[in-house]
Amino acid sequence: MVLNISGVLLLGTCVFLFFRKDNLKGSHATICSLFGFYLASTGIAPGIKAGGQSLASLLGGINF
């Protein structure tokens, strides 16, 4: 659950910065959001989730 919330916050921040600095149109952000919701209901969603968790564990294991 924590990974989902932090991922949503990170991606939301990226969209906000793109909207403010790179002239991302509101309609583009809406289409990307809808695409994400539709993609989440497909058969590839578990693979995407597993890939995200794998990437998060890889990044979490890096020691500085």
Secondary structure, DSSP 8 states (H G I E B T S, - for coil): -HHHHHHHHHHHHHHHHHHHHS---HHHHHHHHHHHHHHHTSTTHHHHHHHHHHHHHHHHT---
